[in-house]
Amino acid sequence: TGADKTIQLTPVPLCGELVSAFTSPLESQPFLIVPFCGHIKGGMRPGKKILVMGIVDLNPESFGISLTCGESEDPPADVAIELKAVFTERQFVRNSCVAGEWGEEQSSIPYFPFIPDQPFRVEILCEHPRFRIFVDGHQLFDFYHRIETLSAIDTIKINGDLQLTKLG
């Protein structure tokens, strides 16, 4: 009776479902752990908004928010937009990566909106030709789409020196 005793492992998804705005059930609190990876139901489309609320760490170096086409690491998923707040240079840089090639980085901003140990609210509004980025209610910049199929942009990744308080 040489029965094979193989243990079945159930894969745990790396990405959770991104709950809709303003619904944060108590049991979903632990899901706001950084680094965070969440699924954007239905992908992006004109008129859709992503809300990221958090608190900057006390001694931050940087943090990043990326909207990607899936969560694949190998080969790496296309990055529709990567936002990176760099505190040493007081820059909020953005870029995209299509078919493994990073595009031209953009960094001009009218002011640096993030303050250590303070809360912030980032809104990424998807419009037909571009993403509009708002921080604390003020439009900071536009980033024109480099990924044609907006519905393929279905994953949000957040990492770095911050605590997440709300996603929607």
N, C-alpha and C positions, 0 to 999 in steps of 0.2 A: 504494500500500500504506500508506495513512494509518492504520496500526494504533495504537490508543490504548494508550499505555504507562503505565497506572495502577499505582502501587505499592500492594500490599495491605498494610495495617497490621493486625497482630494486637493486639487490645486486651489490655493487661496488667491483670489484676484488681487493684483497690485493696485488696481484702480477701483474706487468706490463710485457709486452713483452720486452725481451732484444733485442735491435736493433743490427743489424749486425755491425761489426767493421767499424769504420770510417764513419758511417752515423749517424749524430746527428742533425736531423732537429731542427730548432729554437724552435718550439713548444714543443719539448721533454725536454727542459731544466728543467722545474719544476719536472720532473719525477726522477731526481737524488737527491731526498730528503732522508736523513738518519734518521731513519732506512729505508733501501731500500729492496724491495723484487721483483725479476724479474724472468720471465720464460725463460728457455734455450730451444730454439726451437729444437725439435728432441732429446733432452737429450745429454749426453756426449757420446763420442766414441773416439777410438784412433785417434790421429791427431788433435782433436779439442782443441782450445785454448780459455781461458777466460781471458780478459784483464780488469783490474781494475786500473783506474788512479784517484788520489785524492791528497789532501793536508792534512797533519796531523794538528790537532788543536794546538793552542799555548801552552796549558797546558794539554796534553793528559794523561789519565790513561791507556786506552786500546781501541782497535777496533778489530772487528772480521769480517771475510768473511767465509761464509758457503755455501757449495754445498749440497743440500738436495734432497731427493726423494719426491717431492711434498711440499706443504706448510702447511700440517695439524699440528695443535697444540695439538689436543686431539683425538686419541693418537698421540704423537709426530712423525713427519716424520723421517725416517732414515737420518742420516747425513753422507754423504760419506766422507767429509773432512771439518773440522772446523779449520780455521787459526785464531789465536788470538795473536795480538801484545800487550805485556804487558810492559809498559814503566818503571814502578818502578823496575822491575826485568830485564829489557832489554832482554826479551825473546820473541820468536816467536813460540808459542806452536801450536801443531796440534794434532787432535784426530778425532775419528768417533764414531757414535752411531748407532748400528744395533739392531733392535727389542727392543729398550728401554735400551740397555746396552752400556755404554761408554767403549771404548777400552783403551788400554795403551797409555797414553799421551807421545808424543815425543817433546823434547825441544832443543836438541843440534843443534847449528848453529855456523858457523865460525865467524860471527859478527852480530851485531844488525843493520839492515839497515835503520831504520826509525828515522827521526829527527823532533822534534816539529816545526811547522810552515813551513815545507818544502814539496814540491811535491814528489810523489812516483809513481811507476808503478809496479804493481804486475801482473805477467802472470802465469796462471795455465794451464799447458800443460798436456793433457790427453794422456798417452801412454798405451799400452796393460797391463803391470803389475802394473803401478803406475801413480801418478801425479808427474810432475816435477814442482817445484816452482822457479820462477825467480823474483828477485826484482831489478829494475833499470838495467835490462839486464844481471845480474849475477845470475847463478844458485845457489840457497841457500840450497835446500835439495830436497829429493824425499820422497814421501809418498805412500806406496804400498796399492793398493785397498783392502778394506775390504767389499765393496759392489760388488757382482758379476755382476749384470746386469747394465752395464754402462748407457744404454739408459734410465733407470729409474731415473737417476740423472738429474733432469730437472728444478731445482729452485736454484737461488742464493739469499742469504740474506747477507746484509752488515749493521753493526751497530757500534756505538761507536763514538770516538772522532776524526772524520775526515769529510772532505767535499769531495764529489764525483765530479770529473770533467769529467770523460768519462768511459763508459763501452762498451765492445765489445766482 
